[in-house]
């Protein structure tokens, strides 16, 4: 069967016809598949997967879980959209998944996750990934932040809370921890929408540190004013974790700002100062670094005081023994945290996969965090010199028209040269095959005494 259509420009004709050959727009995913084989992904998923099915007709849970990750990677933003991947027979052959699951099958897998299974599964996978992180002599920066996932309908834990874009809308309020230099989500909690930013942060950071399992050190913890809490500071101090946290401009902090007489001018616009202060409810005084910025036409991140309208102020609580300007520069490196959260939402749709059960939703949410970490490691293994966000990887590497065929007795995937083909991806394959994973510092053999 065929038919003709008229081209938009000119009077030419194009003929449309069917083909029985398997075709995929995601031929470039073969590079990512090679990486998954390199890290023995299938073995890890089988080892930690807490769901086991006994039916002979059931699709293996690890295949269903992988199908979900691949669907998100290809751009699915709903469970229903993941079912569209069932039509891509060429991609199935590359993945070696004989029966690609429906969206109902994927949702039924997550419905089997309880709180304990979520913890067991993702704790094992996180430690498995942490062991392959590059060693940093100075340690990693641990950035903390929370975000808002707006919800519609009735879902467990979707409650009214802080929601700057849509006040009054029910939401979830996830808590996230990122190892900044590795672009790696170390830990994540899905929380009810009425939680404050610092709710449970001590237990959260304790769990995050346990996932490191002594393999890597933390050089500094950074967080915004939502985490300015005495209990949190005491935990960090007891564990010798340096920190920089934005201070809340409470009445007592504002009063102290008025009392500062010695300012160190950095240039015509910025000045810095420092002081020690014990706030109400704190067990001890702590060090504060202040940045004063002269008001300009461009917007400022600082806040104004009513009786000092010509300046804006930014105040940080810190345990670092650094000048105020260095504390400010250290905190500014935390800006990447907002980018990582944006990539979760806009590139990987972390806020769109929602189910009625709270822990079912959390299982899907943490699956996307796991996928994000796989993509970060993929870039290191493939030899990419600069970080690329997931959407850029999707369009620049994974998106490539390909036709399934055969060469001899082997299945062949013919990548379109118009999309870059195999030639532009060969160096990625070579780098993946040649890559040697660093030994975990904790597991590295101790040199014998000479």
Protein Blocks (a to p, Z undefined) as FASTA:
>chain_A
ZZddddfbdjbdcdddddfbdcdfklmmmmmmmmmmmnommmmmmmmmmbdcfbfkbccf
klmmmmmmmmmmnopabfklmmmmmmmmmlmmmnopabacdfklmmmmmmmpcfklmmmm
mmmmmmmmmmmpccdfkbpaddddddddddehjdehiacdddfklghiacddddddddfk
lopafbacdddfkbcfkgoklmmmmmmmmmnnomaccfbdcddfklgcfklmmmmmmnop
acdddddddfklmmmmmmpmbdcdfblmbccdddddddehiabdcddddddddddfbdcf
bdcdfklmmbccdddddfbdcdfklmmmmmmmmmmmmmmmmmmmmmnommmmccfblklm
mmmmmmmmmmmmmmmmmmmmnopabdcdfklmmmmmmnccdddddehjbccddddfknop
jmlmmmmmmmmmmpccdddfklpccdddZZ
